[in-house]
């Protein structure tokens, strides 16, 4: 839990240290269906942060 007087500082620290970036990753499976079982690096968006402030009054997901 973050106290009200520390909220802005906390957001600043998260923003500075949790940026999303593009990076090559090796998928755990072969998406092409190639019987050789080889997988090739794929560009993916990694990192970042999600901040949820409680209590949540409403949440919708479709």
Protein Blocks (a to p, Z undefined) as FASTA:
>chain_A
ZZfklmmmmmmmmmmmmcccddddddfbdfkopanlpacdddddeedjdddddddfbdcd
ZZ
